[in-house]
Amino acid sequence: PVHRKKMWQQKFAEGDFAYYVVPPGSLLCNKPLKELNLPPELVIVSVRRGRRTIVPHGDTIIRPHDRLLIFAASAETLTDIEQKMNLMR
């Protein structure tokens, strides 16, 4: 089991934002965003890599230890992607 630490989550009427850390071995690692088949109700808003903040595009490759700011239409979508991609909050 992966230790899940909630970094941050904010609920809005239109959906939820949350930060996740990408652990080594996650299904997101070393793949461009356009190949991840993410649900349409979910957007990776930014990628924090070290001290750099990246506005991601389809060709952005997610690396282990990246911190992702994700927006989803619902908390259920966040939970689903967290479990499927082995992310840590």
N, C-alpha and C positions, 0 to 999 in steps of 0.2 A: 504494500500500500504506500501511496505517496503522501507525504506530510503536506497538508493543505493549510496555508497561512493566508488569511484574508488580508490583502494589502489595503484595499479600499473599494467601496461600492457606494454609488449614489443612485437613488431611485427618483425618477421623474414620471410625470403622467404619461409621457410619450414612450418611455422605455427606461432602461437601466444602463449606467456606465460602470465598468469595473476594470481594475488593474490586475494583470496576471503576469507571473514569471514563467518563462518557458524552460522547463527542466530538460537536461540532456535526455534523449530518448523519446521526447514528445513527438507525436505524428506531424507536428508543425515544423520540426527542425530541418534545416537545410533544403527547404523547398520554397519556390516562389509562391506568393499569395494566389496567383491565378490558377495554380494546380491544386489548391486545397479543398475545393468544392465546399466552401463555407455556405451556410444557409443565407438566403437573400435578406433575412431580417436581422443580420449581424454585420457590423462594419468594424474593421480594425482602424481606429482613428490615428494612433501614433505608435511608433516603436522607439523605445528608449534603449540605446545600446551604449553602455558606459556612460559618458557624459554627453553623448550625441542624441538628439531627438530627430527621428526620421518620419516624414509624412509618407506613409507607404503607398505604393502603387502595385500593379499586378506583377511586376518583375522583382519586387522587394523580396529578398530571401530572409526568412526568419532563422535566427541563430539561437543556440542554447544560451540561457541567461538573459535573453532580451526581455524587456518589460513592455507588455502590450496594454494600451488603453483601448478597450473594446466597448462599443455601444451595441445594445441589442434591444429589440422591441419588447422583450419580456425577461423577467428573472429566470424563467424556465429555459429560455434559449441560452442564457449564460451558463446555467447549470449543465445543460446538455453538452455544450461545447467544451466546458471544463472537464467533464468526464471522458468524452470521446478523444480529446486531444491531450489528455494527461497534463493539464495545466495546474499551476498553484496560484491561489489567490493570496 
